Amino acid sequence: MSEASTEHLTVSDLRERYGLITDSKACGKVTVTSLADDMASVTPGALAMPRPDETDADTILEAERRGAYAVLLPLSAQRFGFQGNIPVLYGDLSTVERGQMAADICGHPSNSIAVFLIVGDHTSQQVSDLAGLLHVLGNPVGQISLRHSTSLERHLVEDYPLGVLDVERMLSVFVEDGASAVVIGADEQTLAEGALSAVVVDVCALSEPDDPLALQPSLKEAVDRYGVVLRERTHVAHRTAETDDMARHYEGAVDEASDRRLSLAIAMVMKAGVRKGNIRSALRVTREMI
């Protein structure tokens, strides 16, 4: 996680905020500028957080070689007394704590962008439809969905499912690129468990499958799986008779499934405060362009 990091954390910060342990107190001013949860992604300035099966002296040497400024190992590794030319920290961070650390180093990007969350088993098409509507309404948009993650017009090549560091990094990229909104599709193919632990969500909704009889997880099951905290500012959107009627009058919709997706997209942007007249105007413009 480094492309758009905006904040720096010292080793002292890491000790104070996250309870990490170091064998030496003299390294407190060492500053890390990025996070890496696998050795392949370690870049100069990183705090390297290798997997448990990578906990050995060779890992520290490899992190140094790649330019890491510090290494975080599990508490269980402290008994080995590993030494290196960079600080060695010890601690067992939860997914939530890793997410918070990522948000800290990225400057909490979800506070600077409108976050729309769609949960379900297959969310890519609903993400695309909502992003399209937001775009027509004049919003530069980022998308996070399986094989279709984009920042405005730029395609982002990612390995799925995305972890908590991946999501924070991508949100930072969206903010840096000038996006005003992001649409996130939360399904098992796209996101790992806890991947949204540090994301502040503005509007969320449960995606409807193309087959109305298909089973879907409940909204609570989904938000629990991905670590979403529904705050006071979070709105939950549902299709209504009014949004269904607005969608049916859009001549670009070609079937009932498309109507339902458009209806839910309309409901979500309405929850975000967009006026009905603006939505109807945007739909008319889109219809005329087809």
N, C-alpha and C positions, 0 to 999 in steps of 0.2 A: 504494500500500500504506500505509494510514493508519488504518483503522477501529479497530484494536486494537493499535497499536504501543505497546510498553512501555519501550523503551530509546531513548536519544539518542546520536548519534554526532557528535563535533566534526570539523571539517576536519582537525585534527591526527590524530585517530583514523584518518580515511580515508587520510591520507598514510602513516601508519605501518603500518597493517594491510594496505593494498591497493596501496601503491606509487604512489598518485596524485600528480600534480604540480600545483603552483599557482605562478603568477607572483609571488605575494606571500606572504611568511611571516607577515604581520601578521594574517591571517584565521584563524589556527589555532583560536581559541576559538568561532568561529561554529558553531552546533549545528543539525543537521538532525534532524527528528523523523519523517520519512516518506520513502518513495522513490516515484518516478513514472517509468515508462519510456515515457510518451507525454505530449504536452503537455496533452491533454484531462483527464488525471488529476492534474495538478499542483495541489496545495493549499498553503495557508500552512504554511511550515516544511519544505517538501519539498526533497530533492535531486532536481533534474530531470535525467533521463538521456534526452535526445531521440534519435530514430533518426538514423543517419548522414546521411540525406537532409534532416534538419532542422538541420544544422550551419551556422548563420550568425548574424549580429548580430541579426537580427529574432527569432530563437529565444530569445536571451538576454533581450531586451526583453519578450517574451511571458511567459517564465518569471518575470521580475520582477513583471510586471503581475498574475500569478496568485498571487503570494506566495511563490515559491520562495526558499529561503535560500542555495542554491548550484546551480551547473549543472556537469554532467560531460560533457565533449566528448571525442571520440577524440584520440589523440596527434597524428594527422595535422593536426588543426585548430590546433595550437599555433603554427604558423608565421604564422597570420593575426593573432595578437595581439589577439584579441577583448577588449574592455573592457566592464565593467558595474558596476552598483552592488552586485552580489552577487559572491561569489567564483566564479571560473571555474576548474574543475579539469580535468585532462587525464589520460586513461588508457584502456587497452583491456582491459576486464574480460571474462573468460570467463563462460560461463553458471554454472559452479561458483562463481566468485567473487561473481557477482551474488546467487546463492542464499545464500552465506555471509553477505553483507552484509545481505540481507533477514532471515535468521535472527538475526543480531546485533541488528538494530533491533527485532525482534519478541520478543526474549528466548528464542529457540530453543524454540518451542512444541511441536515434536514430542517434546521430552524430557519434557513434562508431560502427555502423552496417549497412550493405547495406539493404535498405528497399524497397521491391517490393510490390506494392499495386495493387490489382485487384478489380475493382468495378463492380457491376451488381446486378441482382436480386438473383441469386443463384451462389455462387462463390466457394463452397467447393471443387468440383472436379478439377477446374482450379488451385486452390491453391495447391492441392495435386500433380497435374502433374508438376507444376513449381517447387515445393519443391523437387520433385523427380529428376528433371533434374539438379537442383543446387547441390543436394547431389552427383549425379554421376560425376559432374564436380569437386568434391572435397571440397565442402563447407559444414561445419556444419550449419544446418538450423533450425530455429524456425518457427513455423506456428501459425497463429491466424485465426481460422475458426470455424464455428459452430460445436461443439461436437468433433472437431479434432485438438484442440490447443495442440501443442507439443513443447518442448524444446529439440532439438536433438532427443533422443529416449524416453524422459520422457513425459508422458501424463500429461497435466495440467487440473485439474478439475475446471471448471469455471461456473458461472451463467451468462447466456446470456439474453439480449444483454449486451455487455461490455461497461462500461463507460470510461471516460477519465482517471480516476485514475487506473482502471484495465489495460488499454493498456500500460500506462507508467510502471506500476509494471512488467507486462509481458516482456516488452522490456528489463528492467533491469535484469530480470532472464535470458533472452537469452544471454545478454552480459556476465553475470557472469558465465554461463555455457560454454562459449567459442564459441558461434555461430558467424559466419561471415556474415550471411544473415538471413532475416526474410521475410516471405511472409504473407501478410495480406489480408484477404478476407473481403471486405466492402459491406455488404448487411444488410438489416433491421433486419434480424434474429440474426446477429452476433454483430453488433455495434449500440450503441445508438447515437443520434444526437450529433455532436461535439466531438466524441470520439477520433478523430485524430488531435485535435487542436494544439498539441505541437509536432507532429511527422514530422520529415523532411523526405520526400519521395524522393528516387533516381530514381525509374522507376515505372510508373503507366500505366495501360491499362484497357480497358473496356472488361469485360468477354463476350464471345459470348454464348447465350443459345444453348442447344442441338437442339431446334426447331428454325430454321433460321427466321421464321415468328413471333416469340414471341417478344413483345415489351420490350425494355430495356430503363432504364433511360440514359440520355446523361451523358458524362463524367463530364461536368460542374455541372449538377444537383447533381451528386453523390459526387463530391469533396466539393461542397457547404454544403451538408447535414452533412457530417462528419467533416467539419472544416479543410480540407486539404488545405494547401497553396502551390501552385505550384511555386517553386522557380527557379532561373536561372539554378541550377544544376539538376533539375528534367527533366527526359526524358519521353516522351509519346510514347508508343510502339503500333504498329499495325501489323497485319499479312501482309505479302507481297507475291508476286508470288514466290520469292526465299525461304522464310520460309515454304510456303506451299509445295514446291518441296522437301525440306529437310525432312519435316514431312512424306510425302508420301513414301519416301524411307526407312523409319523406319518400319521394318516388324512387330514390336510389336503393331502398331496401328491396331485396329480391325474394325473401322467404320469411317464414315466421321466426326462425332462429336469428336472422339478421335484425328483424324488428325488435326482438327481445334484447339483443345486445345493445342496439341503439337506444332503446328505452332506458336501460340501466345506465348507459353513459350519460344520457340527459339528466337522469336523477342525480348522478354523482356531481355533475357540474352545477346543478341547481343547489345542492347542499353546500357547494363551495361559494355560493353567493352570486352566481351568474344569473342575470335576469332572463326571464322567459322570452322577452322580445329579442334579446341579443342572440339567444339560441335559435329561435325561428329564423332570424335573418341569416345566421351562419348556415343553417340547413338549406335555405333557399339559394344562397350563393353556391354552395356545394352542388346542389341539384342542377343549377344552370351550367356548371362547369363539366357535367357528365355528358 
